[in-house]
């Protein structure tokens, strides 16, 4: 008899009101109001594009990997500009901030002292 009483108690508790796991009862929600003619059903993608003037944009299907991105953007990288200057003393072509001659006029190969 004790087992039957426990079963009956559980059935009565379940029939009263369903509860959330936190123990709070689930409240019934009111039914939605009927739509009027002014509230026509508009699809978000189509109706908004026509009414609001917003265009649809392309969306990639998959993420582009770092390797593919660097392959695509490699030619866009900044390249060093070769700067070539002439020495003020001997007139040879040299890179800036590089030593050419000791400031002597004439041939830098000759050491006339």
C-alpha positions in Angstrom: 0.0 0.0 0.0 2.9 2.4 0.7 4.2 2.0 -2.8 0.7 2.7 -4.3 0.4 5.9 -2.1 3.8 7.1 -3.3 2.8 6.5 -7.0 -0.5 8.4 -6.5 1.3 11.3 -4.8 3.8 11.6 -7.7 1.0 11.5 -10.3 -1.0 14.2 -8.5 2.1 16.4 -8.2 2.9 16.0 -11.9 -0.7 16.8 -12.9 -0.7 20.1 -10.9 1.7 22.2 -12.9 5.0 21.5 -14.7 8.0 23.1 -13.1 11.4 24.3 -14.3 14.5 22.6 -12.9 14.9 25.5 -10.6 11.5 24.7 -9.0 9.6 27.7 -10.4 6.3 26.9 -12.1 6.0 27.5 -15.9 3.7 30.4 -16.5 1.3 30.1 -19.5 1.9 32.6 -22.3 -1.0 34.5 -23.9 -1.7 33.7 -27.6 -0.4 36.2 -30.2 -2.7 38.9 -31.4 -4.1 38.6 -34.9 -2.3 40.5 -37.7 -4.0 43.5 -39.3 -3.6 44.6 -42.9 -0.9 47.2 -41.9 1.1 44.5 -40.2 1.6 42.3 -43.3 4.1 39.5 -43.2 7.4 40.7 -44.7 10.4 38.5 -45.0 13.4 40.2 -43.4 15.8 39.8 -46.4 13.4 40.7 -49.2 11.0 43.3 -47.7 13.7 45.2 -45.9 15.8 45.5 -49.1 13.0 46.9 -51.0 11.5 49.2 -48.4 14.7 50.4 -46.6 17.0 50.6 -49.6 19.5 48.2 -48.0 21.3 45.9 -50.5 22.2 42.3 -49.9 25.9 41.6 -49.4 28.1 38.7 -50.3 29.1 36.5 -47.4 32.0 34.0 -47.6 31.0 30.3 -47.1 34.2 29.4 -45.3 37.0 31.1 -43.4 40.0 32.0 -45.5 43.2 30.4 -44.0 46.3 32.5 -43.2 48.2 30.7 -46.0 45.6 31.6 -48.7 45.3 35.1 -47.3 49.1 35.7 -47.5 49.2 34.2 -51.0 46.6 36.7 -52.1 48.0 39.7 -50.3 51.7 39.0 -51.0 52.0 41.2 -54.1 50.3 44.1 -52.2 53.1 44.4 -49.7 55.4 47.4 -49.5 58.7 46.9 -51.3 61.9 48.6 -50.4 62.8 51.4 -52.8 66.5 51.1 -53.9 68.1 54.4 -53.0 71.3 55.1 -54.8 73.4 58.2 -54.3 76.7 59.5 -55.7 79.6 60.2 -53.5 80.2 64.0 -53.2 84.0 63.5 -53.3 84.7 60.9 -55.9 81.4 60.7 -57.8 81.0 56.9 -57.4 77.6 55.3 -57.0 77.0 54.1 -53.5 74.2 53.4 -51.0 73.4 56.1 -48.4 75.3 55.9 -45.1 77.9 53.6 -46.6 81.6 54.5 -46.6 83.0 55.3 -50.1 86.2 57.2 -49.7 87.9 59.2 -47.0 86.9 62.5 -48.6 89.8 62.8 -51.0 89.3 64.2 -54.5 90.3 62.0 -57.4 90.7 58.2 -57.5 89.9 56.5 -54.2 92.1 53.5 -55.2 95.3 55.6 -55.3 96.9 56.3 -52.1 99.2 59.3 -52.7 100.6 60.6 -49.5 
